[in-house]
Amino acid sequence: MYVANLSYGLLEKYLDETVGLGFLRFDGDRYAVTEKGQEFLEKYSAFSRRNSVVEKKFRSISFEREALKRMCELPRAVKAKTGNGRKR
């Protein structure tokens, strides 16, 4: 509870939800991860790694797109002469 910086109320809520989903079970005095919970953690870990790679690539592509857009903009001096970049 303290390590996760959760209030007691939120801890109870999350424990109830994870037990209800079958990810945890309560063994009288402690909680244990179920087989379903372990499978979820493994799949989530794999997803998280792949998602991190995709997000990194997306940021790179977005940066490249912005650089290309900037290359297509007319310089300010040209915009001023032609009136907002439009030829007369």
C-alpha positions as MATLAB code, in Angstrom:
seq = 'MYVANLSYGLLEKYLDETVGLGFLRFDGDRYAVTEKGQEFLEKYSAFSRRNSVVEKKFRSISFEREALKRMCELPRAVKAKTGNGRKR';
ca = [
       0.000    0.000    0.000;
       2.745    2.464    0.957;
       5.134    1.458   -1.837;
       2.343    1.908   -4.410;
       1.304    5.181   -2.725;
      -2.308    3.995   -2.434;
      -4.864    4.859    0.177;
      -6.434    1.973    2.072;
      -9.716    2.531    0.198;
      -8.055    2.308   -3.223;
      -6.061   -0.726   -2.158;
      -9.254   -2.513   -1.124;
     -10.935   -1.558   -4.400;
      -8.050   -2.835   -6.554;
      -7.693   -6.046   -4.536;
     -11.431   -6.721   -4.845;
     -11.267   -6.136   -8.615;
      -8.223   -8.334   -9.176;
      -9.700  -11.121   -7.037;
     -12.987  -10.750   -8.943;
     -11.155  -11.045  -12.245;
      -9.370  -14.156  -11.031;
      -5.886  -12.623  -11.083;
      -5.425  -12.988   -7.311;
      -6.830  -15.267   -4.629;
      -7.042  -14.651   -0.915;
      -5.610  -17.481    1.192;
      -6.944  -16.455    4.611;
      -4.124  -14.090    5.574;
      -2.421  -13.187    2.293;
      -3.028  -12.737   -1.424;
      -1.472  -14.994   -4.061;
      -1.208  -14.614   -7.827;
      -3.296  -17.170   -9.701;
      -2.306  -18.929  -12.914;
      -4.570  -16.512  -14.803;
      -2.894  -13.588  -13.026;
       0.572  -14.865  -13.922;
      -0.471  -15.302  -17.558;
      -1.826  -11.750  -17.603;
       1.423  -10.370  -16.151;
       3.499  -12.193  -18.763;
       1.289  -11.029  -21.644;
       1.196   -7.465  -20.297;
       4.987   -7.429  -19.993;
       5.390   -8.546  -23.621;
       2.785   -5.999  -24.761;
       4.491   -3.225  -22.809;
       7.856   -3.961  -24.445;
       6.344   -3.976  -27.952;
       4.314   -0.851  -27.223;
       7.443    0.971  -26.060;
       9.180    0.188  -29.366;
       6.142    1.337  -31.375;
       5.847    4.591  -29.401;
       9.530    5.324  -29.956;
       9.134    4.762  -33.705;
       5.995    6.920  -33.745;
       7.847    9.809  -32.069;
      10.627    9.483  -34.632;
       8.164    9.471  -37.534;
       6.316   12.475  -36.074;
       9.605   14.361  -35.816;
      10.423   13.535  -39.442;
       6.937   14.647  -40.555;
       7.350   17.986  -38.783;
      10.765   18.480  -40.372;
       9.253   17.840  -43.820;
       6.412   20.294  -43.115;
       8.927   22.959  -42.108;
      10.842   22.390  -45.331;
       7.648   23.087  -47.295;
       6.975   26.430  -45.611;
       7.929   29.595  -47.441;
      10.499   31.790  -45.715;
       8.996   34.846  -43.956;
      10.664   37.269  -46.381;
       8.966   35.540  -49.323;
       5.603   35.540  -47.528;
       5.865   39.281  -46.882;
       6.622   40.058  -50.553;
       3.859   37.903  -51.951;
       1.236   38.656  -49.325;
       0.910   35.688  -47.000;
       2.741   33.422  -49.374;
       0.223   33.796  -52.220;
       1.320   35.053  -55.604;
      -0.611   37.920  -57.085;
];
